[in-house]
Amino acid sequence: MALTDTACRKASCPPDKRSIRLADEKALYLEVVPTGGKYWRLKYRYAGKEKRLALGTYPAVTLARARELCDEARRLLADGVDPGQRKREAKQAQKVDQATTFEAVALLWWEHWRHGKSERHAAYAMRRLQAHAFPALGALPVRTITARQLTQMAKAVEKAGAVDMAHRVLQMAGQVMRYAVANDLAERNPAADVKPGDTLKSRRKQNYARLEEKELPELLRKIEAYQGGPYTRLAMKLMCLTFVRTSELIGARWQDFDLEEREWRIPGRVDDAQGRKTYGMKKESRHIVPLAPQAVEVLLTLQTLANGRALLFPGERNHDKPMSNNTILKALERMGYKGRMTGHGFRGIASTVLHEQGFPHHAIELQLAHQERDEVSAAYNHAMYLKERRAMMNWWADHLDKLRRGADVVPLRARSA
């Protein structure tokens, strides 16, 4: 007689017996022990031997589910497969999968790859994996990862505004998968089916050429020793420290600075009657730039040159107009960076380094003024995460000092405020 759920629920074993068995159909039965435990078992024969297959405990495995598992096991028997052996193999595969997740294999790859690399470079690589690859792929068995999962991970990074980083992380994930194949941890490398250019935007706009971070120390030293006009040298220093847009820098007015509060409050932009761009932010929204002590020092130096002028960086001939927006570009060209670096490039370098250091994406994007703002949110957004951004800008200024001095910079995982 087949079991019912009521019979299963009410079943109990007398304390003087080791267990009792309540039979269902097709050799399925429920074994009940004195302690109250109830275990589903299937009796079957394979290769002439009688065997038992555990199918789980009641009520976690319901009567209906136990019958489904029983039918699955009988289908395996019909195909000449021992269901007990298949279950043991599945458990072993699960253990292997747990030991060979993408994160576990990536750590093995990193230890292998890092030999011959500088500590700083190796730390950056690990930070990229931790920030971008592990959240999306880390828990997945490496043998199960698909090309689609790799590209979805990279496109999520791209969507967050870090195009260069998306390319780098996708390439690095491909290296991890290649390592897995070489060490018999996966059958094939799905990254081989996808090139970054097939799914991601181009890495860099030609107009916004910029250096790699490893070239930044030399640039900082050249800026410090720049023999051109003092306004140009100080403009490049302030751009390094604040990574604002060129138009925002050259149009800066002293009235927008509060050196005691260490803030630069860039006003919303209103174009003139002829529709020409004037100083200020896009979309008529304000923007706060927290000023690190190093930035304040630059501003104090600029004050000695101001002579009561409204502009921080007046034009060479007409002091009532800002310097040309090509001034910084031409200075970089004279220093040997023609076609390799622009004023806008400081923004890209800062974004890449701060992302690699683990600073929150929202804080970086707000500081870059990339966030979309509408009329309702503009007044609120310009001051969002100010404490967090101030700590980030202070770290960035200290980092530039270390790079310029040539100190051995040991990357530390940034803490959000």
C-alpha positions in Angstrom: 0.0 0.0 0.0 1.4 3.4 -1.0 2.3 5.9 1.6 0.5 9.2 2.3 1.9 12.4 3.6 -0.1 12.1 6.7 1.3 8.6 7.4 4.8 10.0 6.9 4.2 12.9 9.2 2.7 10.7 12.0 5.2 7.9 11.8 7.3 7.2 14.8 9.7 4.4 15.9 9.3 2.7 19.3 12.4 3.2 21.6 13.0 -0.5 21.8 13.6 -0.8 18.1 16.5 0.3 16.0 14.2 1.5 13.2 11.1 0.8 11.3 10.4 0.9 7.5 7.3 2.2 5.9 7.1 0.9 2.4 6.0 2.9 -0.6 5.8 1.8 -4.2 8.7 0.7 -6.4 11.0 -0.4 -3.5 11.0 3.1 -2.0 10.6 3.2 1.7 10.8 5.6 4.7 13.1 4.5 7.5 12.2 6.0 10.9 14.6 5.9 13.9 13.8 6.4 17.6 15.3 9.8 17.7 12.7 11.0 15.3 14.8 11.1 12.1 13.0 10.0 8.9 15.1 8.9 5.9 14.1 8.0 2.4 15.7 4.9 1.0 15.5 3.0 -2.3 16.3 -0.7 -2.5 17.7 -1.9 -5.8 19.9 -4.5 -7.4 22.9 -3.8 -9.6 25.3 -6.3 -11.0 23.7 -9.0 -8.9 24.1 -7.2 -5.6 21.4 -5.6 -3.4 22.1 -2.0 -2.6 20.5 1.0 -0.9 20.3 4.6 -2.2 19.8 7.5 0.2 17.3 10.0 -1.2 17.2 12.6 1.6 15.3 13.2 4.8 11.6 13.9 5.4 10.1 16.5 5.5 12.9 18.4 3.7 12.4 15.9 0.9 8.6 15.5 0.5 6.9 12.2 -0.5 6.3 13.6 -4.0 9.9 14.6 -4.4 11.1 11.2 -3.0 9.0 9.4 -5.7 10.6 11.7 -8.4 14.1 10.8 -7.2 13.1 7.1 -7.2 12.0 7.4 -10.8 15.2 9.1 -11.8 17.3 6.4 -10.1 15.3 3.7 -11.9 15.8 5.4 -15.3 19.6 5.2 -14.6 19.3 1.5 -13.8 17.4 0.9 -17.0 20.4 2.5 -18.9 22.8 0.2 -17.0 24.1 2.9 -14.7 24.5 2.4 -10.9 22.6 5.3 -9.3 24.7 5.0 -6.1 27.9 5.3 -8.1 26.5 8.3 -10.1 25.6 10.0 -6.8 29.2 9.5 -5.4 30.6 10.9 -8.7 28.3 13.9 -8.4 29.5 14.6 -4.8 33.1 14.3 -5.9 32.5 16.7 -8.8 30.9 19.1 -6.4 33.9 19.0 -4.2 36.1 19.7 -7.2 33.9 22.6 -8.3 34.1 24.1 -4.8 37.9 23.9 -4.9 38.1 25.2 -8.5 35.9 28.3 -8.5 37.0 31.2 -10.6 38.3 33.0 -7.5 40.3 30.0 -6.3 41.8 29.5 -9.7 42.5 33.2 -10.2 44.4 33.2 -6.9 46.5 30.3 -8.2 47.1 32.1 -11.5 48.0 35.3 -9.7 50.6 33.5 -7.6 52.1 32.0 -10.7 51.9 35.2 -12.8 53.3 37.6 -10.2 56.8 36.3 -10.4 59.0 38.8 -12.1 56.4 41.6 -11.6 56.7 44.5 -9.3 54.7 44.3 -6.0 52.8 47.4 -7.1 51.9 46.0 -10.5 50.9 42.6 -8.9 48.8 44.4 -6.3 46.9 46.4 -9.0 46.1 43.2 -10.8 44.7 41.6 -7.7 42.7 44.7 -6.9 41.1 44.6 -10.4 40.1 41.0 -9.9 38.7 41.7 -6.4 36.7 44.8 -7.5 35.3 43.6 -10.8 35.8 39.9 -11.6 35.2 38.1 -8.3 31.8 39.7 -7.6 30.5 38.4 -10.9 32.4 35.2 -11.5 34.2 34.3 -8.2 31.8 31.7 -6.9 31.3 29.9 -10.3 33.2 26.6 -11.0 35.8 27.5 -13.5 34.8 24.6 -15.8 31.3 26.0 -16.2 32.1 29.6 -17.1 30.9 30.7 -20.5 31.9 33.4 -22.9 28.6 35.2 -22.2 29.3 35.4 -18.5 32.8 36.9 -19.2 31.4 39.5 -21.5 28.5 40.3 -19.1 31.0 40.9 -16.4 33.1 43.2 -18.6 30.1 45.1 -19.9 29.0 45.8 -16.3 32.4 47.5 -15.7 32.0 49.4 -19.0 28.5 50.6 -18.1 29.9 52.0 -14.8 32.1 54.3 -16.9 35.4 52.5 -16.7 36.0 51.5 -20.3 39.8 50.9 -20.0 39.1 48.9 -16.9 36.6 46.7 -18.7 39.1 45.8 -21.4 41.8 45.0 -18.8 39.5 42.9 -16.6 38.2 40.9 -19.6 41.8 40.2 -20.7 42.8 39.2 -17.2 39.9 36.8 -16.9 41.0 35.3 -20.2 44.4 34.7 -18.7 42.9 33.0 -15.6 40.8 30.7 -17.9 43.9 29.9 -20.0 45.7 28.9 -16.8 42.8 26.7 -15.9 42.9 24.9 -19.2 46.7 24.5 -19.0 46.4 22.9 -15.5 43.5 20.6 -16.4 41.0 22.5 -14.4 38.7 23.3 -17.3 38.2 21.8 -20.8 38.5 25.0 -22.7 39.0 28.8 -22.5 35.7 30.6 -23.4 37.6 33.9 -23.5 39.2 32.6 -26.7 35.8 33.1 -28.4 35.6 36.8 -27.6 37.9 39.7 -28.3 37.4 42.9 -26.2 36.8 44.9 -29.3 33.9 42.5 -30.3 31.8 43.5 -27.3 33.3 46.6 -25.6 33.8 50.2 -26.7 37.2 51.4 -27.9 39.5 52.0 -25.0 40.3 55.6 -25.5 39.2 58.5 -27.6 42.0 59.9 -29.7 41.3 63.4 -28.5 41.7 62.4 -24.9 45.1 60.7 -25.2 46.6 60.0 -21.8 49.6 58.3 -20.3 49.7 55.1 -18.4 50.1 55.5 -14.7 53.7 54.2 -14.8 54.6 57.3 -16.8 53.0 59.7 -14.3 56.0 60.2 -12.0 58.2 61.5 -14.8 55.4 63.9 -15.9 54.9 65.2 -12.4 58.6 65.9 -12.1 58.6 67.7 -15.5 55.7 69.8 -14.4 57.5 70.8 -11.2 60.5 71.9 -13.2 58.6 73.5 -16.0 60.3 76.6 -17.3 57.4 78.3 -19.0 55.1 80.8 -17.4 54.2 80.4 -13.8 50.5 80.4 -14.5 50.9 77.5 -16.9 52.9 75.4 -14.4 50.5 76.1 -11.6 47.5 75.4 -13.8 49.0 71.9 -14.6 49.6 71.3 -10.9 46.1 72.2 -9.9 44.7 70.1 -12.8 46.6 67.1 -11.5 45.3 67.6 -8.0 41.6 68.3 -8.9 41.2 66.5 -12.3 38.5 69.0 -13.3 37.7 69.7 -17.0 40.0 72.2 -18.8 37.2 74.7 -19.3 36.5 74.6 -15.5 40.1 75.1 -14.6 41.0 78.0 -16.9 37.7 79.8 -16.1 38.1 79.5 -12.4 37.4 82.7 -10.4 38.6 83.5 -6.9 35.1 84.2 -5.7 34.3 80.5 -6.0 37.0 79.3 -3.6 36.8 79.0 0.2 40.3 78.2 1.3 39.3 77.9 5.0 36.8 75.2 4.2 39.1 73.9 1.5 36.4 73.9 -1.2 36.1 75.0 -4.8 32.4 75.5 -5.6 32.1 75.6 -9.4 28.8 77.3 -10.2 26.2 76.2 -12.8 27.0 77.4 -16.3 24.8 80.0 -18.1 25.8 80.6 -21.7 26.0 84.2 -23.0 23.5 85.8 -25.3 25.4 84.5 -28.3 25.2 81.0 -27.0 28.9 80.8 -26.3 30.1 78.6 -23.4 31.0 80.5 -20.3 32.7 79.2 -17.1 30.7 76.8 -15.0 29.3 73.3 -15.0 27.2 71.6 -17.6 23.4 71.5 -17.2 23.5 74.5 -14.9 24.4 72.4 -11.9 26.9 73.2 -9.2 29.9 71.1 -8.4 32.0 71.0 -5.2 35.7 70.1 -5.5 37.2 69.3 -2.1 40.7 70.7 -2.0 43.6 68.7 -0.5 46.3 70.7 1.4 48.5 70.4 -1.6 45.8 72.1 -3.8 45.4 74.9 -1.2 49.2 75.4 -1.3 49.0 75.9 -5.1 46.2 78.4 -4.7 48.1 80.4 -2.1 51.0 80.6 -4.5 48.5 81.8 -7.2 47.2 84.5 -4.8 50.6 86.1 -4.8 50.3 86.6 -8.6 46.6 87.7 -8.5 47.0 91.4 -8.1 43.2 91.7 -7.4 42.2 89.9 -10.7 39.0 87.9 -10.7 40.5 85.0 -12.7 43.0 82.5 -11.4 44.5 82.0 -14.8 44.2 85.2 -16.8 45.1 85.4 -20.5 48.6 86.6 -21.3 47.4 89.7 -23.2 43.9 90.3 -21.8 43.8 89.7 -18.1 40.0 90.0 -18.1 39.8 86.8 -20.1 41.0 83.3 -19.2 44.1 81.7 -20.7 43.6 79.8 -23.9 42.2 76.3 -23.5 45.2 75.1 -25.6 47.8 76.5 -23.1 48.1 73.2 -21.1 48.0 71.1 -24.3 50.9 73.1 -25.8 52.9 72.9 -22.5 52.5 69.1 -22.5 53.7 69.1 -26.1 56.8 71.1 -25.2 57.6 68.6 -22.5 57.6 65.8 -25.0 54.0 64.5 -24.7 52.6 65.5 -28.1 49.8 63.1 -29.0 50.3 61.2 -25.8 48.7 63.4 -23.1 46.1 66.1 -22.9 44.6 68.1 -20.0 41.6 65.8 -20.1 44.0 62.9 -19.7 44.5 63.7 -16.0 40.8 62.8 -15.5 41.3 59.4 -17.0 44.4 58.6 -15.1 42.8 59.6 -11.8 39.7 57.6 -12.6 41.7 54.4 -13.3 44.0 54.7 -10.3 41.1 55.5 -7.9 39.1 52.6 -9.2 42.1 50.3 -8.8 42.6 51.5 -5.3 39.1 50.4 -4.4 37.5 53.8 -3.9 33.7 53.6 -4.4 32.6 54.1 -8.0 29.9 56.6 -7.0 32.4 58.8 -5.3 34.7 58.8 -8.2 31.9 59.5 -10.7 30.5 62.4 -8.6 34.0 63.9 -8.3 34.4 63.6 -12.1 31.0 65.2 -12.4 29.8 62.4 -14.6 26.6 61.9 -12.7 23.5 62.9 -14.7 21.6 65.6 -12.9 18.1 67.0 -13.3 16.7 70.2 -12.0 15.2 68.6 -8.9 18.3 66.7 -7.8 21.0 69.2 -8.8 21.0 71.2 -5.6 21.3 67.9 -3.6 23.8 65.9 -5.8 26.5 68.5 -5.8 27.2 67.9 -2.1 26.6 64.2 -2.1 29.3 62.0 -0.4 31.4 65.1 0.3 33.2 63.5 3.3 33.9 60.4 1.3 35.2 62.5 -1.7 37.3 64.7 0.6 39.1 61.7 1.9 39.6 60.4 -1.6 41.0 63.7 -2.9 43.5 63.9 0.1 44.7 60.4 -0.7 45.1 61.3 -4.4 47.2 64.3 -3.5 49.4 62.3 -1.2 49.7 59.6 -3.9 50.9 62.2 -6.4 53.5 63.5 -3.9 54.9 60.0 -3.5 55.0 59.4 -7.2 56.8 62.7 -7.9 59.4 62.0 -5.2 60.0 58.6 -6.5 59.0 56.8 -3.3 58.1 53.1 -3.4 54.4 53.4 -3.3 52.7 50.3 -1.8 49.1 50.3 -2.9 46.7 49.8 0.0 43.0 48.9 -0.3 41.1 52.1 0.1 38.4 52.4 2.8 35.2 54.2 2.0 34.4 56.9 4.4 
